[in-house]
Amino acid sequence: MLDKLKVTEQRFEEVERKLMDPAVINDNEAYKNLMKEHKNLTPIVEKFRQYEAACNSVAEAKEILSEGSLDPEFKEMATEQLLEGNKNVEKFGEELKILLLPKDPDDDKSCIVEIRGGAGGEEAALFAGSLYRMYSMYAESKNWKTEVISANETELGGYKEISFSIEGEDVYSRMKYESGVHRVQRVPDTEASGRIHTSTVTVAVLPEVEDVEVTIDPGDLKIDVYRSSGAGGQHVNKTSSAIRITHLPTGMVVECQDERSQYKNKDKAMKVLKARLYDMELRERNDKIASERKSQVGTGDRSERIRTYNFPQGRVTDHRIGLTLYKLEGILNGDLEELLDSIITYDQAEKLKMAAENND
């Protein structure tokens, strides 16, 4: 591990030198790529330097304690330094192992979230609206920007389906853990007998992709223009601005009618189509590596039930890691940090365990 870290530090110093080169500064693409690499290397190098400082502190304390005659007070200080240094060596070493885990290349990307009501009819549609609100409030707390791409609203204010983008730094690294089936247990307002209903909503989180990552042949696309429709709205049924794009090789269909402009709707629909095609390619790749798939909490089967929101008991349970939090209201108001931190920690622990098994 130390050899790998020394090479990483050398590369980091090389990148820093290049970033000061006027030729690189004037090359936008090269500068952007180096800045991205610098950002990824910085936490590793900073932690490595802390680790080295702790190792040096331990060596220094041992050297002092090895001397024959020592002032008692000086000996006590050296002993404390040794204990503190050993503690830091262990702590920083464990943190370095996590930082050196293979990084998901999509982690620093923005994402597209697609929420669809499943079993439960109108109640599922209403909960889809609750999840959209939850993610919007979480994004706001992280200073991320959200934008609706398309929405199919019901008369009671829920969504049969809604797609929206979340843009910001490292969005996908946290949001990817939300893909899967979310189950809600509550008494609907329309239920006179007070019986608890169980409904489901499906969430898909797709990394946003650049044009260079997905190539689409225009001949593979069928594009239809039609009038917007829905539960209401100022521009509904007045202009033919809604867009439907069908990707003929896969049969994938994307619709967008949120914008007044046909061109804006087409741009948004193409963004979703590229993200879906990229996601499909990723899943096919992951299917070939079954053992890796098992260790990835955030990229499981979309049909997997990942979480239950139980209103009568005020609890949220994440079934992947067996965690229950009695803070339903806070979570639905966008307070997802504790939940996501726990899932990420579990995922990292599983990957570390797998890496250790592979090294044995």
Salt bridges, closest charged atoms under 4 A:
GLU9 OE2 - ARG49 NE 2.88
GLU13 OE2 - ARG49 NH2 3.35
GLU14 OE2 - ARG11 NH1 3.19
GLU14 OE2 - LYS18 NZ 3.46
GLU16 OE2 - HIS38 NE2 3.19
GLU37 OE2 - ARG11 NE 2.69
GLU84 OE1 - LYS87 NZ 3.83
GLU94 OE2 - LYS97 NZ 3.21
GLU95 OE1 - LYS47 NZ 2.80
ASP104 OD2 - LYS176 NZ 3.18
ASP106 OD1 - LYS109 NZ 2.77
ASP107 OD1 - LYS176 NZ 2.88
ASP108 OD2 - LYS36 NZ 3.59
GLU114 OE1 - ARG116 NH1 3.56
GLU114 OE2 - ARG276 NE 2.82
GLU123 OE2 - ARG186 NE 2.39
GLU147 OE2 - LYS268 NZ 3.41
GLU161 OE1 - ARG116 NE 3.99
GLU167 OE2 - LYS271 NZ 3.81
GLU169 OE2 - LYS39 NZ 3.62
ASP170 OD1 - LYS39 NZ 3.16
GLU178 OE1 - ARG307 NH1 2.75
GLU191 OE1 - ARG195 NH2 4.00
GLU191 OE1 - HIS197 NE2 2.78
GLU208 OE2 - LYS271 NZ 3.83
ASP211 OD1 - LYS274 NZ 2.51
GLU213 OE2 - LYS109 NZ 2.58
ASP224 OD2 - LYS222 NZ 3.31
GLU255 OE2 - ARG244 NE 2.74
ASP258 OD2 - LYS268 NZ 3.83
GLU259 OE2 - LYS268 NZ 2.85
ASP279 OD2 - ARG283 NE 3.18
ASP279 OD2 - ARG302 NH2 3.12
GLU281 OE2 - ARG285 NH2 3.03
ASP287 OD1 - ARG293 NH1 2.33
ASP318 OD2 - ARG307 NE 3.14
ASP318 OD2 - ARG320 NH2 2.77
ASP335 OD2 - LYS327 NZ 3.27
GLU337 OE2 - LYS142 NZ 3.59
GLU337 OE1 - ARG174 NH2 3.26
GLU338 OE1 - LYS327 NZ 3.19
ASP341 OD1 - ARG174 NH2 2.74
ASP347 OD2 - LYS351 NZ 3.28
GLU350 OE2 - LYS353 NZ 3.27
